Amino acid sequence: MEVLTLSASEKKFTRRCAMAASLSASPSSQARGYRVGRGHAHDDGGRQHTGRVIRRRVVVTGLVQGVFFRDSCRRQARGRHVSGWVSNRPDGAVEAVFEGDDAGVEIMVDWMRHGPPQAEVDHVDVHTEEPRGERGFQVR
């Protein structure tokens, strides 16, 4: 039996799901919207994976700096195999670019709407851009 350890932000992200203590990558688990990778279970919201690469630029405002927003975002994105970057802006906002499988990118856009537990997101701007071939995910 494999025990899954979720960070506080992953627990919040998956709060609508009753996560089992262990999951297998069986077709039945995947049909319920679960993906297993790198020792963590993730809820992909039952989104259809088309393999299509998309890119979104997201800017969030509110209490979003000094609350581990960027590092939490990096961990969430890497766990979902989404590339891009996240950065603090001088105006107090956090800006991120996500590029990858459409389902993974949309999950990250949804995650930015609330961020880590300490964050208080007031406003979210989402812009569609053409993919540029991002590789990996960095905190800038």
Beta strands, then each sheet from edge to edge (+ up, - down):
strand 1: 34-37
strand 2: 40-43
strand 3: 53-63
strand 4: 83-88
strand 5: 94-101
strand 6: 120-129
strand 7: 137-139
sheet 1: 1+ 2-
sheet 2: 6+ 3- 5+ 4- 7-
end
